[in-house]
Structures are given as C-alpha cells and as structure tokens.
Amino acid sequence: MTEEFCENILNIKTSGIQQIDDKFYHYNRYEPTDYRALDLLFSNYDLLETDSIVDFGSGKGRLMFYINYEFNSKVTGIEMNFIYIRESLENKESYLKKYKKKEDKITFLNILAEDYEVSKEDTKFYFFNPFSIQIFMKVIDNILDSVDDYYRKIDIVLYYPSDDYIYYLENNTAFTLKKEIDVSKLYKHYDSREKFLIYTLSY
C-alpha cells in the first residue's frame, strides 16, 4: 500500500521531512516512520488495548494514529515543536471525524522529552532516533524511576537505532533485547540500521 493510501485511510497528513533549527542541537529532524515498516513491526509485535504507548518525538502523529486505529491502545505523543503539535491536533480532529474513537486515548504534549512525567499506565516507549544520547539517558532514567514507583512490564522500541542508544541500554540498564525486526528489504539500498529493536525490562 502506498503512503498516500495509508494517509487516506487514517484521514491524516503526516508526510514530509523537516530539518530542525540548529539551536536545538540535541534534537534530530522530523521524519515519520514508513508505513511499510510499521506494518512489518506490528505483524511481529502485538499491542493490547490496555497498553499505553509513548512516542518521543512524535512529529505530526503518524505512529499514534496507526496504533490507535489498529489496536485501540492509548497513545501519547511528546513533541517539542509547536508547529508539529498544531498539525497533530489538526490530524486528531480529522481522524476522529472518520473514526469514533475515544478522544482521551490520543494525547499530544508540547514539551521536551526529558520533562515528560511518565505515567504509571505507560507500558511501551517508542524512539525513532529523536535526540542525542544525553537526552535519551535522561528519558530512560525517568522511565526507570516510574517503574521503581509502580512496577509493571515495559518495553522500549527503537527504530533505526544509534549505536549510542544500544550501548547505553545494554550496558547501563536492566533492559535486555527481546526481538529484532529487520526492515532493510523494504528499501533499495541496504542499511543495517533499518530495523526495530525491542527491549524489555528484566528485574
């Protein structure tokens, strides 16, 4: 299925790549996850309606609407760029016009990732390489603090992961690799980073 076809199904507009202002050197550009990659991910990784997923660097909300449509899970998008938050809210309004979903299951917050107060309901955390390792470490620490306060099973999902992210999780936390999903065959030129890595917390 083409990107245009998927956008029409969800009744949203999330395409495009945008470079970020140089002053935000700890944060990376906006680029939505390819729908074909999402299809592969979720054909190999199930979510429950009771799951609560947080997308750090949610952009215009593509992942959030895809997940809510497919699994009816609660989704929260964390995005520092106000323009993208505004577009996300416009997409939410358009999506809800077509699908009678619960409005309170889709939330977008215009804050820095490290300032997000992790909810005891949050169970899955998605990262498409949105920021530097320094910010990633702070976010992971916030997630682990939340688990210390309210223990639950949680997963970290990395797409196109950086070596720094992988090293930190595997050498400085109790997260262990649960699954690797290779999506490199979707693209003309091979790239070993075209994959999802799913880590689970082991205590």
C-alpha positions as CSV (number, residue, x, y, z in Angstrom):
1,M,0.0,0.0,0.0
2,T,1.3,3.5,-0.8
3,E,1.8,6.2,1.7
4,E,-1.0,8.2,0.2
5,F,-3.4,5.3,0.5
6,C,-2.5,4.8,4.2
7,E,-2.9,8.6,4.9
8,N,-6.3,8.5,3.3
9,I,-7.4,5.5,5.4
10,L,-6.4,7.3,8.6
11,N,-7.6,10.7,7.2
12,I,-4.4,12.4,8.3
13,K,-1.4,14.3,6.7
14,T,1.9,13.3,8.2
15,S,4.3,13.1,5.2
16,G,7.5,15.0,4.7
17,I,10.9,15.5,6.3
18,Q,11.8,18.7,8.1
19,Q,15.3,19.9,9.2
20,I,15.4,21.2,12.7
21,D,16.7,24.6,13.8
22,D,20.5,24.5,14.6
23,K,19.9,25.8,18.1
24,F,18.3,22.5,19.0
25,Y,21.5,20.6,18.5
26,H,20.4,17.8,20.9
27,Y,17.3,17.0,18.8
28,N,17.1,15.5,15.3
29,R,14.9,16.3,12.3
30,Y,11.3,15.2,11.9
31,E,10.9,12.1,9.7
32,P,7.9,9.8,10.1
33,T,8.3,6.1,10.2
34,D,7.5,4.5,6.9
35,Y,4.0,2.8,6.9
36,R,5.6,-0.3,5.4
37,A,8.0,-0.5,8.3
38,L,5.1,-0.1,10.8
39,D,3.2,-2.9,9.1
40,L,6.2,-5.2,9.5
41,L,6.7,-4.1,13.1
42,F,3.2,-4.8,14.2
43,S,2.9,-8.1,12.2
44,N,5.7,-9.3,14.6
45,Y,4.9,-7.3,17.8
46,D,1.5,-7.2,19.3
47,L,-0.1,-4.4,21.4
48,L,-3.0,-4.7,23.7
49,E,-5.9,-2.3,24.0
50,T,-4.8,-1.9,27.6
51,D,-1.3,-0.8,26.6
52,S,-0.3,2.9,26.8
53,I,2.3,3.9,24.2
54,V,4.5,7.0,24.4
55,D,6.2,8.3,21.2
56,F,9.1,10.6,22.0
57,G,9.5,13.0,19.0
58,S,6.0,12.3,17.7
59,G,6.1,14.8,14.9
60,K,2.7,15.0,13.2
61,G,1.4,11.9,15.0
62,R,1.6,9.2,12.4
63,L,2.6,6.4,14.8
64,M,-0.1,7.5,17.3
65,F,-3.0,7.3,14.8
66,Y,-1.7,4.0,13.3
67,I,-1.6,2.3,16.7
68,N,-4.9,3.7,17.9
69,Y,-6.5,2.6,14.6
70,E,-5.0,-0.9,14.7
71,F,-5.1,-1.7,18.4
72,N,-7.3,0.9,20.1
73,S,-4.5,1.5,22.5
74,K,-3.9,4.7,24.4
75,V,-1.2,6.8,22.8
76,T,0.8,9.9,23.9
77,G,2.9,11.9,21.6
78,I,5.8,14.0,23.1
79,E,6.9,16.8,20.7
80,M,8.8,20.0,21.4
81,N,7.9,21.7,18.1
82,F,4.7,23.7,18.5
83,I,4.1,23.6,14.7
84,Y,4.0,19.8,14.7
85,I,1.8,19.8,17.8
86,R,-0.6,22.0,16.0
87,E,-0.6,19.8,12.9
88,S,-1.0,16.7,15.2
89,L,-4.1,18.2,16.7
90,E,-5.5,19.0,13.3
91,N,-4.8,15.4,12.3
92,K,-6.5,14.2,15.5
93,E,-9.6,16.2,14.7
94,S,-9.7,14.8,11.2
95,Y,-9.0,11.2,12.4
96,L,-11.8,11.4,15.0
97,K,-14.3,12.7,12.4
98,K,-13.8,9.4,10.5
99,Y,-13.4,7.1,13.4
100,K,-15.5,7.2,16.5
101,K,-12.6,6.5,18.9
102,K,-12.3,7.8,22.4
103,E,-10.7,11.3,22.2
104,D,-9.0,10.9,25.6
105,K,-7.0,7.9,24.3
106,I,-4.9,10.2,22.0
107,T,-2.9,12.9,23.6
108,F,-0.2,15.3,22.3
109,L,2.1,17.2,24.7
110,N,4.2,20.2,23.6
111,I,7.1,19.6,26.0
112,L,10.7,18.5,26.0
113,A,11.1,14.7,26.2
114,E,13.1,14.9,29.4
115,D,10.3,16.9,31.0
116,Y,7.6,14.3,30.4
117,E,6.3,12.9,33.7
118,V,6.0,9.2,32.9
119,S,2.6,7.8,33.9
120,K,2.2,4.6,35.8
121,E,-0.1,3.5,32.9
122,D,2.7,3.8,30.3
123,T,3.9,0.4,29.1
124,K,5.7,1.0,25.7
125,F,8.1,3.7,24.7
126,Y,9.0,4.4,21.1
127,F,12.1,6.2,19.8
128,F,12.9,6.9,16.1
129,N,16.3,8.3,17.0
130,P,14.7,11.7,18.1
131,F,17.5,13.2,20.1
132,S,21.1,12.9,21.4
133,I,22.3,10.2,23.8
134,Q,22.3,12.7,26.6
135,I,18.6,13.3,26.3
136,F,18.0,9.6,25.8
137,M,19.7,8.8,29.0
138,K,17.6,11.3,30.9
139,V,14.4,9.9,29.4
140,I,15.3,6.3,30.2
141,D,16.1,7.4,33.8
142,N,12.7,8.9,34.1
143,I,11.1,5.7,32.8
144,L,13.1,3.6,35.3
145,D,12.1,5.9,38.2
146,S,8.5,5.4,37.2
147,V,8.9,1.6,37.3
148,D,10.5,1.9,40.7
149,D,7.5,3.7,41.9
150,Y,5.0,1.5,40.2
151,Y,6.3,-1.8,38.9
152,R,5.0,-3.1,35.6
153,K,6.2,-4.8,32.4
154,I,7.5,-2.2,29.9
155,D,9.2,-2.3,26.5
156,I,11.5,0.1,24.7
157,V,11.1,0.1,20.9
158,L,13.9,1.6,18.9
159,Y,13.7,2.3,15.1
160,Y,16.8,2.9,13.1
161,P,18.7,2.8,16.4
162,S,22.0,4.5,17.0
163,D,25.0,2.6,18.5
164,D,24.9,5.0,21.5
165,Y,21.3,4.1,22.3
166,I,22.0,0.4,22.0
167,Y,25.2,0.6,24.1
168,Y,23.5,2.5,26.9
169,L,20.6,0.2,27.2
170,E,22.7,-3.0,27.1
171,N,25.5,-1.8,29.4
172,N,23.9,0.6,31.8
173,T,20.3,-0.6,32.4
174,A,18.4,-3.8,33.1
175,F,16.9,-3.8,29.7
176,T,17.5,-6.9,27.5
177,L,16.9,-7.3,23.8
178,K,13.7,-9.3,23.2
179,K,13.3,-9.1,19.5
180,E,14.9,-7.7,16.3
181,I,12.8,-6.9,13.3
182,D,14.8,-6.3,10.1
183,V,13.0,-4.0,7.6
184,S,16.0,-3.3,5.3
185,K,14.5,-5.3,2.5
186,L,11.9,-2.5,2.1
187,Y,14.5,-0.2,0.7
188,K,16.6,-0.2,-2.5
189,H,19.9,0.4,-0.7
190,Y,20.9,-1.9,2.2
191,D,21.3,-0.1,5.6
192,S,22.0,-2.3,8.6
193,R,20.2,0.3,10.9
194,E,16.9,-0.3,9.1
195,K,15.5,-2.4,11.9
196,F,13.4,-2.3,15.0
197,L,15.0,-3.4,18.3
198,I,12.6,-4.2,21.1
199,Y,14.0,-4.2,24.6
200,T,12.2,-5.4,27.7
201,L,12.9,-4.6,31.3
202,S,14.3,-7.6,33.3
203,Y,14.4,-7.3,37.1
